Amino acid sequence: MAKTLYERLGGADGIRKLVSDAVDEHLNNPVVKTRFENAKDIEHAKKMSVEFFTVGSGGPGSYSGKDMLTAHKGMNISEQEYMAVMDDIMAAMRTNGIGETEQKDVLAILYSLKGDIIRV
């Protein structure tokens, strides 16, 4: 039986590390740095991201956060910011030794959400 994306990302520990590293990338990225520095509760955002990645990749549990449209509504996120975040996530996956197939799978999932994030 084929492994789920969740398993291929390293399960709970792998996803927590991936999210933590991606947020570190965001905090060092001049395009989106201030959005993350000014986040009301970055730890809550990390928790929601871990849940989102876990459930979205076939892992256990449930996602208790807002849907993507509701979470991003009113933020007026630009195409440039969206791509910067995507690049940061890709960099975090490379840092964590995540394979190319898994990177493409994650990229496809994230790209499918673009319409619920950009300029909403």
C-alpha positions as CSV (number, residue, x, y, z in Angstrom):
1,M,0.0,0.0,0.0
2,A,1.3,3.4,-0.9
3,K,2.2,5.8,1.8
4,T,0.1,8.9,2.4
5,L,1.6,12.4,1.8
6,Y,1.4,12.8,5.6
7,E,3.7,9.8,6.0
8,R,6.0,10.9,3.2
9,L,6.3,14.4,4.9
10,G,7.5,12.7,8.1
11,G,4.3,12.4,10.0
12,A,3.5,14.7,12.9
13,D,7.1,15.5,13.7
14,G,8.0,16.2,10.1
15,I,5.1,18.5,9.6
16,R,5.7,20.4,12.8
17,K,9.4,21.0,11.7
18,L,8.3,21.9,8.2
19,V,5.8,24.5,9.5
20,S,8.4,25.9,12.0
21,D,11.0,26.2,9.3
22,A,8.6,27.8,6.8
23,V,7.6,30.4,9.4
24,D,11.3,31.1,10.0
25,E,11.7,31.6,6.2
26,H,8.7,34.0,6.2
27,L,10.2,36.0,9.0
28,N,13.4,36.4,7.0
29,N,11.7,37.2,3.7
30,P,11.5,41.0,3.1
31,V,8.3,40.5,0.9
32,V,6.2,39.0,3.8
33,K,8.3,39.6,6.9
34,T,6.1,42.3,8.4
35,R,2.9,40.3,7.9
36,F,4.3,37.6,10.1
37,E,6.1,39.8,12.6
38,N,2.8,41.7,13.1
39,A,0.7,38.5,13.4
40,K,-1.4,38.6,16.6
41,D,-0.6,35.1,17.6
42,I,2.1,33.4,15.5
43,E,2.0,30.3,17.7
44,H,-1.7,29.9,16.9
45,A,-1.0,30.4,13.2
46,K,1.7,27.6,13.4
47,K,-0.8,25.3,15.2
48,M,-3.4,25.9,12.5
49,S,-0.8,25.3,9.8
50,V,0.2,22.0,11.3
51,E,-3.4,20.9,11.5
52,F,-4.0,22.0,8.0
53,F,-0.9,20.2,6.6
54,T,-1.7,17.1,8.7
55,V,-5.3,16.7,7.6
56,G,-4.7,17.9,4.1
57,S,-1.9,15.4,3.6
58,G,-4.0,12.4,4.8
59,G,-2.9,12.4,8.5
60,P,-5.1,11.9,11.6
61,G,-7.2,14.4,13.4
62,S,-9.2,17.3,12.2
63,Y,-8.7,20.9,11.1
64,S,-10.2,23.3,13.6
65,G,-9.2,26.5,11.8
66,K,-11.1,28.8,9.4
67,D,-11.4,27.9,5.8
68,M,-8.8,29.6,3.6
69,L,-11.1,32.2,2.2
70,T,-12.3,33.3,5.7
71,A,-8.8,33.2,7.1
72,H,-7.4,35.5,4.4
73,K,-10.4,37.7,3.7
74,G,-9.6,41.4,4.1
75,M,-5.8,40.8,4.1
76,N,-5.4,41.9,0.4
77,I,-2.5,39.5,-0.1
78,S,-0.8,40.2,-3.4
79,E,0.4,37.8,-6.0
80,Q,4.0,38.7,-5.0
81,E,3.3,37.9,-1.4
82,Y,1.6,34.6,-2.3
83,M,4.6,33.5,-4.4
84,A,7.0,34.6,-1.7
85,V,5.2,32.4,0.8
86,M,5.2,29.5,-1.7
87,D,8.9,29.9,-2.2
88,D,9.5,29.9,1.5
89,I,7.5,26.7,1.9
90,M,9.5,25.1,-0.9
91,A,12.8,26.2,0.7
92,A,11.7,24.7,4.1
93,M,10.8,21.4,2.3
94,R,14.3,21.3,0.7
95,T,15.9,22.2,4.1
96,N,14.0,19.2,5.6
97,G,15.1,16.8,2.8
98,I,11.6,16.3,1.5
99,G,11.7,14.6,-1.9
100,E,10.8,16.2,-5.2
101,T,7.6,14.2,-5.6
102,E,6.3,15.3,-2.2
103,Q,7.3,18.9,-2.9
104,K,5.3,18.8,-6.1
105,D,2.3,17.3,-4.2
106,V,2.4,20.1,-1.6
107,L,2.9,22.7,-4.3
108,A,-0.2,21.5,-6.1
109,I,-2.3,21.5,-3.0
110,L,-1.2,25.0,-2.1
111,Y,-1.6,26.3,-5.6
112,S,-5.1,25.0,-5.7
113,L,-5.9,27.4,-2.8
114,K,-4.6,30.5,-4.6
115,G,-8.1,31.8,-5.4
116,D,-9.0,31.8,-1.7
117,I,-5.9,33.7,-0.7
118,I,-5.0,36.4,-3.2
119,R,-6.8,39.7,-3.2
120,V,-9.8,38.5,-1.2
